[in-house]
């Protein structure tokens, strides 16, 4: 039996196949708002309904959490009309879509947001090009972030998204809390892994209280830094066990502070050792992305127990017919 074209359940949602378009920033929004160009882009990618799931590019949950200019917003009820138009366009083509909720943390730029960037600790972001330091978050800042994620999830659900994904990867705020390289806190949000993912679990619980028990909730984890004193594969496995207990329905494995690439690796599915370890420890589906460009490779990764779903980003970015061709190739 071909697994790539077989259904899989995420929360209360049954996906018709296991092929996922992962989040990829387009910079097509204007002042946070959905534009006709953005809608056309997602219409093109979803045309034919070959994708089991689309996870939309990251959207900022608050003004201070904006990662870049021309990023989409889910920070205000004023965003709802455009987001509803976007989800309707994707649904018309036959694919479900999740919103990805994000706070950039110290990866935000003051010249974009108008705010001094926030972070777990007042440490320079590993990718920062200047020496300005972020502001270490206070208890009040943490309470606001939890509330902002909760409100963003409410808006996503109201806008017709079929689920939401919490972004904890690629060097953004929740990845910064998870990583010992960027989290030097000495309170209950720093030190041990349990403390470093405390904010994640509080956000999961807040979102779950807002959207209900059945609404699909995913979390994208920058699993392992592969750097000295950084997060480890063991951290990733333990964290994902806790995320499942807190209420997550899907784990999406990718890179950490280093981003979505993995230096020294060019194999199809180059985060597969991370996804395999997590899959063996949890009972919820695990999504693997990373350099997958061939339908046969996607099928083999599933057959070999490396993941439950396969995310294909750059190949789909280059060729909007990739998903349709892949489904035909494995049938």
Protein Blocks (a to p, Z undefined) as FASTA:
>chain_A
ZZklpccdehjbccfbfcdcddddeklagehiacfklmmmmmmmmgoplafbdcdddddf
bfklpfbghiacfkbfklmmmmmmmmmmmmmnopacddddddekjmbcfklnopacddfb
dcddfkbcbfbdcddddfklmmmmmmmmmmmmmmmmmnopabdcdddeehiaklmmmpmk
lmccfbfkghjfklmmmmmmmmmmmmmmmnojklccdddddfbgoighiacfklmmmmmm
mmmmnopabdcddddfnojadehiabehillmmmmmmmmmpcbdcddeehiabfklmmmm
mmnopafbdcdfklmmmmmklmmmmmmmmZZ
